[in-house]
Amino acid sequence: MGIKGLTKLLADNAPKSMKEQKFESYFGRKIAIDASMSIYQFLIVVGRSGTEMLTNEAGEVTSHLQGMFSRTIRLLEAGLKPLYVFDGKPPDLKKQELAKRFSKRTDATEDLAEAIETGDKEDIEKFSKRTVKVTKQHNEDCKKLLRLMGVPVIEAPSEAEAECAALCKSGVVYAVASEDMDSLTFGAPRFLRHLMDPSSRKVPVMEFEVAKILEELNLTMDQFIDLCILSGCDYCESIRGIGGQTALKLIRQHGSIENILENLNKERYQIPENWPYQEARRLFKEPFVGVDDQQPEIKWTAPDEEGLIKFLVNENGFNNDRVTKAIEKIKAAKTKSSQDWSLSLSLWSAHQFLSNGRMLLRKPQRNPPLRNLRQVVGRSSCSRAMEDIGSFGTVLNRLKAAFH
């Protein structure tokens, strides 16, 4: 679920904290991706028709593999460096939410059976999607695929969103990509929605910055966490009748959940019995993550061509020609990335050389290396960079940051 209604709340009250970006805007950036959320999207959308899904000869579902393979290649071709983070053991406080999800899937299964019996295609489509669950096997399949592609994988000790946020806060990655807004509640400095959208239509990426959220809402991070708990999160019930707008008003007026509870009209609002909001707050502020223990070693390597053919074609019935062409795309994308790394080092060295005063330019030039930069990284990427940040020196700084 994430945080209930947070996107609309921010659109209404902190519009400057969110902006649409093109997919290619993250050229050279390392992005931590919530793997389970992506797999769930692929299972719902990719190759689905009613209750039918993509399968191999053994009848095993392969929609998640098709979606993960195609989308990851697109990320690599756009110059992004994806890092997939998988969920570990959920915290005990989330068991209630997981039980609710199980109950909803059970209800959906019954509704689906009824829809099939009556032949209602619209209901069949709707309820079929509601029965989808990401299994351990789906996760293991995707881990194997990504490793064969040469894309790094991290297994979080607990919540993937928390691990992604920790990676972003520590500077290992530039941003976090998911559909669950609680990545922001975990404190991810930059958060991206729709990066992994599996539909064929081109959906712009929506970028959020937590610093701008706090500035526009005029809240501290602690108050923002309390706002999210009041709005509705995965860790505890919310107070019936208090949605996002009311929660924001109360937080601004009273400053914390404790003060709100002291002043709340108990006749109008019923507080859940033994409400564990303090434990929920602690999980957002001090989540169980692996980044604190040691800095993870993250490497993007060449694809295992033989392994990919065996896994996708021989074991899962993928088309051999398509997989072979896809492997060539991966290799080309990674070669281009290596060239850009060499370029960034060369440009940075030139910048240092100029900064130290070892060379005097006879005639000032505006952005002198722009022509060569365009030839290597592409006209659109270069033009966008120059529009965004203006000067050659700043471009060099950005290139250095992108490949740190």
VENHULIN-V418208 format. One record per pair of residues at least 6 apart in sequence whose C-alpha atoms are under 8 Angstrom apart, sorted by sequence separation. I is the first residue (numbers start at 0). GAP is how many residues later the second one is. D is the distance in Angstrom with one decimal. If there is no record, write none. Layout:
i | gap | d
I | GAP | D
I | GAP | D
This chain:
i | gap | d
46 | 6 | 5.7
47 | 6 | 6.9
54 | 6 | 4.2
55 | 6 | 6.5
74 | 6 | 7.3
75 | 6 | 7.6
114 | 6 | 7.4
145 | 6 | 7.0
146 | 6 | 7.1
166 | 6 | 5.9
167 | 6 | 5.9
183 | 6 | 7.9
196 | 6 | 7.1
213 | 6 | 6.2
231 | 6 | 5.1
250 | 6 | 7.3
253 | 6 | 5.7
311 | 6 | 5.4
312 | 6 | 6.1
352 | 6 | 7.1
353 | 6 | 7.8
373 | 6 | 8.0
385 | 6 | 7.8
388 | 6 | 6.7
9 | 7 | 7.5
10 | 7 | 7.5
45 | 7 | 7.8
46 | 7 | 5.5
53 | 7 | 5.7
54 | 7 | 5.0
74 | 7 | 7.1
145 | 7 | 7.2
155 | 7 | 6.1
167 | 7 | 5.8
175 | 7 | 7.4
183 | 7 | 6.7
213 | 7 | 6.8
228 | 7 | 7.6
230 | 7 | 6.5
312 | 7 | 5.8
373 | 7 | 7.7
9 | 8 | 7.8
45 | 8 | 7.7
52 | 8 | 6.6
53 | 8 | 5.4
54 | 8 | 7.2
114 | 8 | 5.8
115 | 8 | 6.2
167 | 8 | 6.7
182 | 8 | 7.0
229 | 8 | 5.6
373 | 8 | 5.5
52 | 9 | 7.8
53 | 9 | 5.2
114 | 9 | 5.5
193 | 9 | 6.7
194 | 9 | 7.8
228 | 9 | 6.9
229 | 9 | 6.8
250 | 9 | 7.3
372 | 9 | 6.7
373 | 9 | 7.8
385 | 9 | 7.2
52 | 10 | 6.6
71 | 10 | 7.5
142 | 10 | 6.7
193 | 10 | 6.9
194 | 10 | 5.5
213 | 10 | 7.2
249 | 10 | 6.6
312 | 10 | 7.5
384 | 10 | 6.8
111 | 11 | 7.2
164 | 11 | 6.5
193 | 11 | 5.1
230 | 11 | 6.9
231 | 11 | 7.8
308 | 11 | 7.2
311 | 11 | 7.6
111 | 12 | 5.7
163 | 12 | 5.9
175 | 12 | 6.8
192 | 12 | 5.8
193 | 12 | 6.6
229 | 12 | 7.1
230 | 12 | 5.2
369 | 12 | 7.6
174 | 13 | 7.4
177 | 13 | 7.6
178 | 13 | 7.9
191 | 13 | 6.5
192 | 13 | 5.1
229 | 13 | 7.4
230 | 13 | 4.8
174 | 14 | 7.1
175 | 14 | 6.3
176 | 14 | 5.9
177 | 14 | 6.5
178 | 14 | 5.4
191 | 14 | 5.6
192 | 14 | 6.6
229 | 14 | 7.5
308 | 14 | 7.0
47 | 15 | 8.0
111 | 15 | 5.2
174 | 15 | 4.8
175 | 15 | 4.8
176 | 15 | 4.6
177 | 15 | 5.7
178 | 15 | 6.9
191 | 15 | 4.6
307 | 15 | 7.9
308 | 15 | 7.6
46 | 16 | 6.3
110 | 16 | 6.5
111 | 16 | 6.2
173 | 16 | 7.2
174 | 16 | 5.6
175 | 16 | 6.0
176 | 16 | 6.0
177 | 16 | 7.4
190 | 16 | 5.7
191 | 16 | 6.4
227 | 16 | 7.9
230 | 16 | 6.2
45 | 17 | 5.5
160 | 17 | 7.8
174 | 17 | 6.9
176 | 17 | 7.8
177 | 17 | 7.6
189 | 17 | 6.9
190 | 17 | 5.1
226 | 17 | 7.5
229 | 17 | 5.9
45 | 18 | 7.5
108 | 18 | 7.0
164 | 18 | 6.1
168 | 18 | 7.5
176 | 18 | 6.4
177 | 18 | 7.6
189 | 18 | 5.7
190 | 18 | 6.5
107 | 19 | 5.3
108 | 19 | 7.5
163 | 19 | 7.6
164 | 19 | 7.7
168 | 19 | 6.2
176 | 19 | 7.7
189 | 19 | 4.8
190 | 19 | 8.0
42 | 20 | 5.5
45 | 20 | 7.4
107 | 20 | 7.4
167 | 20 | 6.0
168 | 20 | 6.4
188 | 20 | 5.7
189 | 20 | 6.5
226 | 20 | 5.9
41 | 21 | 6.2
42 | 21 | 5.4
45 | 21 | 6.2
108 | 21 | 8.0
160 | 21 | 7.3
161 | 21 | 6.6
164 | 21 | 6.1
165 | 21 | 7.9
167 | 21 | 6.6
188 | 21 | 5.2
226 | 21 | 6.2
41 | 22 | 5.1
107 | 22 | 5.9
108 | 22 | 6.0
160 | 22 | 5.3
164 | 22 | 6.1
165 | 22 | 7.1
167 | 22 | 7.6
187 | 22 | 6.9
188 | 22 | 6.9
304 | 22 | 6.8
107 | 23 | 5.9
164 | 23 | 4.2
186 | 23 | 7.0
39 | 24 | 7.7
161 | 24 | 5.8
163 | 24 | 7.5
164 | 24 | 7.6
226 | 24 | 6.6
302 | 24 | 7.2
366 | 24 | 6.6
367 | 24 | 7.9
38 | 25 | 5.5
41 | 25 | 5.3
104 | 25 | 6.1
105 | 25 | 7.4
160 | 25 | 7.5
225 | 25 | 7.6
365 | 25 | 8.0
366 | 25 | 5.1
41 | 26 | 7.3
103 | 26 | 7.8
104 | 26 | 4.8
183 | 26 | 6.4
365 | 26 | 7.8
104 | 27 | 7.6
229 | 27 | 7.9
241 | 27 | 7.9
302 | 27 | 7.2
38 | 28 | 7.7
222 | 28 | 6.8
240 | 28 | 6.7
302 | 28 | 7.1
38 | 29 | 7.2
239 | 29 | 6.6
301 | 29 | 6.8
37 | 30 | 7.8
225 | 30 | 6.5
238 | 30 | 6.8
239 | 30 | 6.7
225 | 31 | 6.3
238 | 31 | 6.4
239 | 31 | 7.7
222 | 32 | 6.5
238 | 32 | 5.6
301 | 32 | 7.4
218 | 33 | 7.5
222 | 33 | 6.2
238 | 33 | 6.6
186 | 34 | 7.9
237 | 34 | 7.6
236 | 35 | 7.1
339 | 36 | 7.4
339 | 37 | 7.0
236 | 38 | 7.5
184 | 39 | 7.3
235 | 39 | 7.2
184 | 40 | 5.7
235 | 40 | 6.4
235 | 41 | 6.7
350 | 42 | 6.9
184 | 43 | 7.0
235 | 44 | 6.8
234 | 45 | 5.6
350 | 45 | 7.1
228 | 48 | 7.0
347 | 48 | 5.8
30 | 49 | 7.3
32 | 49 | 6.8
34 | 49 | 5.4
346 | 49 | 6.4
347 | 49 | 7.6
28 | 50 | 7.6
29 | 50 | 6.3
30 | 50 | 6.1
31 | 50 | 6.2
32 | 50 | 6.0
33 | 50 | 6.3
34 | 50 | 5.4
35 | 50 | 6.1
26 | 51 | 6.2
27 | 51 | 5.3
28 | 51 | 5.3
29 | 51 | 4.5
30 | 51 | 5.0
31 | 51 | 4.8
32 | 51 | 4.8
33 | 51 | 5.4
34 | 51 | 5.3
35 | 51 | 6.9
181 | 51 | 7.8
228 | 51 | 7.4
25 | 52 | 8.0
26 | 52 | 4.6
27 | 52 | 5.2
28 | 52 | 5.9
29 | 52 | 5.9
30 | 52 | 5.9
31 | 52 | 5.9
32 | 52 | 5.9
33 | 52 | 6.6
34 | 52 | 7.8
228 | 52 | 7.5
343 | 52 | 7.3
347 | 52 | 6.8
25 | 53 | 7.5
26 | 53 | 5.2
27 | 53 | 6.6
29 | 53 | 7.1
31 | 53 | 6.7
85 | 53 | 7.6
23 | 54 | 5.6
25 | 54 | 6.1
22 | 55 | 7.5
23 | 55 | 7.5
225 | 55 | 7.0
343 | 55 | 5.7
344 | 55 | 7.4
224 | 56 | 6.7
343 | 56 | 6.2
224 | 59 | 7.2
343 | 59 | 7.7
340 | 62 | 6.6
83 | 67 | 8.0
85 | 67 | 7.6
87 | 67 | 6.5
90 | 67 | 6.8
82 | 68 | 6.8
83 | 68 | 6.6
84 | 68 | 6.0
85 | 68 | 6.3
86 | 68 | 6.4
87 | 68 | 5.1
88 | 68 | 6.3
89 | 68 | 5.3
90 | 68 | 7.8
81 | 69 | 7.0
82 | 69 | 5.4
83 | 69 | 5.0
84 | 69 | 4.8
85 | 69 | 4.9
86 | 69 | 5.5
87 | 69 | 4.7
88 | 69 | 4.7
89 | 69 | 6.1
81 | 70 | 7.6
82 | 70 | 6.0
83 | 70 | 6.2
84 | 70 | 5.8
85 | 70 | 5.8
86 | 70 | 7.2
87 | 70 | 4.1
88 | 70 | 7.2
49 | 71 | 7.1
82 | 71 | 7.5
84 | 71 | 6.5
86 | 71 | 5.9
87 | 71 | 6.1
86 | 72 | 5.2
87 | 72 | 7.2
50 | 73 | 7.0
86 | 73 | 4.6
49 | 74 | 5.9
50 | 74 | 6.8
63 | 74 | 7.0
67 | 74 | 7.1
85 | 74 | 5.5
49 | 75 | 4.6
84 | 75 | 5.7
48 | 76 | 7.4
64 | 76 | 7.2
68 | 76 | 7.5
50 | 77 | 5.7
64 | 77 | 6.3
68 | 77 | 7.9
49 | 78 | 6.8
63 | 78 | 7.4
84 | 78 | 7.4
84 | 79 | 6.8
64 | 80 | 7.4
43 | 85 | 5.6
43 | 88 | 7.0
42 | 89 | 7.2
39 | 92 | 7.5
39 | 93 | 7.1
39 | 94 | 5.9
38 | 95 | 7.0
35 | 98 | 7.0
185 | 98 | 5.2
38 | 99 | 7.6
184 | 99 | 6.4
185 | 99 | 6.6
38 | 100 | 7.8
185 | 101 | 7.9
35 | 103 | 7.2
161 | 122 | 7.9
165 | 123 | 7.3
166 | 124 | 6.6
34 | 125 | 7.8
70 | 125 | 6.9
161 | 125 | 6.4
165 | 125 | 6.4
33 | 126 | 5.9
161 | 126 | 7.7
162 | 126 | 5.4
33 | 127 | 6.2
70 | 127 | 7.4
161 | 127 | 6.7
162 | 127 | 7.0
162 | 128 | 7.1
158 | 129 | 7.7
33 | 130 | 7.2
157 | 130 | 6.2
158 | 130 | 7.8
32 | 131 | 7.0
66 | 131 | 6.8
156 | 131 | 6.8
157 | 131 | 6.7
31 | 132 | 5.6
156 | 132 | 6.0
155 | 133 | 6.6
156 | 133 | 6.3
155 | 134 | 6.5
31 | 135 | 7.4
31 | 136 | 7.6
96 | 137 | 5.8
96 | 138 | 6.9
95 | 139 | 7.7
96 | 139 | 7.7
37 | 140 | 7.4
93 | 140 | 6.1
95 | 140 | 7.8
31 | 141 | 6.3
36 | 141 | 6.6
93 | 141 | 5.0
29 | 142 | 7.7
30 | 142 | 5.4
31 | 142 | 7.9
33 | 142 | 7.7
36 | 142 | 7.0
92 | 142 | 5.4
93 | 142 | 7.6
29 | 143 | 4.8
30 | 143 | 5.8
31 | 143 | 6.4
32 | 143 | 5.9
33 | 143 | 6.3
36 | 143 | 8.0
92 | 143 | 7.2
28 | 144 | 7.4
29 | 144 | 5.5
30 | 144 | 5.2
31 | 144 | 4.9
32 | 144 | 4.7
33 | 144 | 5.3
28 | 145 | 6.0
29 | 145 | 7.2
30 | 145 | 5.8
31 | 145 | 6.1
32 | 145 | 6.2
30 | 146 | 6.8
151 | 146 | 6.1
151 | 147 | 6.0
150 | 148 | 7.4
151 | 148 | 6.1
150 | 149 | 5.3
149 | 150 | 5.5
150 | 150 | 6.7
149 | 151 | 4.4
45 | 152 | 7.0
148 | 152 | 7.9
149 | 152 | 5.3
44 | 153 | 6.7
45 | 153 | 7.8
148 | 153 | 7.1
149 | 153 | 4.8
44 | 154 | 7.0
148 | 154 | 4.4
149 | 154 | 7.1
147 | 155 | 5.7
148 | 155 | 6.3
40 | 156 | 7.5
41 | 156 | 6.2
147 | 156 | 5.1
40 | 157 | 6.7
147 | 157 | 7.7
37 | 158 | 6.4
147 | 159 | 6.3
148 | 159 | 7.3
147 | 160 | 6.0
144 | 163 | 7.3
144 | 166 | 7.8
22 | 172 | 7.1
6 | 174 | 7.5
5 | 175 | 7.0
2 | 177 | 7.2
1 | 178 | 4.6
2 | 178 | 5.7
0 | 179 | 6.6
1 | 179 | 5.3
2 | 179 | 5.6
1 | 180 | 5.0
22 | 181 | 6.8
148 | 181 | 7.6
21 | 182 | 5.7
22 | 182 | 6.3
20 | 183 | 5.9
21 | 183 | 6.1
19 | 184 | 6.0
20 | 184 | 5.1
19 | 185 | 5.6
20 | 185 | 6.1
19 | 186 | 4.6
20 | 186 | 6.8
92 | 186 | 7.9
18 | 187 | 5.7
19 | 187 | 6.2
92 | 187 | 7.5
17 | 188 | 6.6
18 | 188 | 5.4
17 | 189 | 5.4
18 | 189 | 6.8
17 | 190 | 4.5
16 | 191 | 5.6
17 | 191 | 6.8
16 | 192 | 5.6
16 | 193 | 7.3
16 | 194 | 8.0
16 | 195 | 4.9
15 | 196 | 7.1
16 | 196 | 5.1
15 | 197 | 7.9
13 | 198 | 7.8
13 | 199 | 6.0
16 | 199 | 7.4
15 | 200 | 7.5
13 | 202 | 5.2
9 | 203 | 7.5
12 | 203 | 7.3
13 | 203 | 6.2
12 | 204 | 6.7
80 | 219 | 7.7
5 | 222 | 7.6
3 | 224 | 7.9
2 | 225 | 6.1
5 | 225 | 7.7
2 | 226 | 7.8
4 | 226 | 7.2
3 | 227 | 5.9
2 | 228 | 6.8
3 | 228 | 5.2
2 | 229 | 5.7
3 | 229 | 6.5
2 | 230 | 4.9
1 | 231 | 5.8
2 | 231 | 7.5
0 | 232 | 7.1
1 | 232 | 6.2
0 | 233 | 6.4
8 | 235 | 6.3
8 | 236 | 6.8
4 | 238 | 7.9
5 | 238 | 7.0
4 | 239 | 6.4
3 | 240 | 7.7
76 | 252 | 7.3
72 | 253 | 7.5
76 | 253 | 7.3
61 | 254 | 7.1
75 | 254 | 6.9
78 | 254 | 7.0
77 | 255 | 7.9
72 | 256 | 7.2
76 | 256 | 5.0
72 | 257 | 6.2
75 | 257 | 5.7
78 | 257 | 8.0
75 | 258 | 7.2
78 | 258 | 6.4
55 | 259 | 7.8
56 | 259 | 7.3
55 | 260 | 5.0
56 | 260 | 6.7
54 | 261 | 7.8
55 | 261 | 5.3
27 | 309 | 7.5
26 | 354 | 7.7
24 | 356 | 7.5
23 | 357 | 7.5
24 | 359 | 8.0
29 | 372 | 7.6
28 | 373 | 5.3
27 | 374 | 5.3
28 | 374 | 7.2
27 | 375 | 6.4
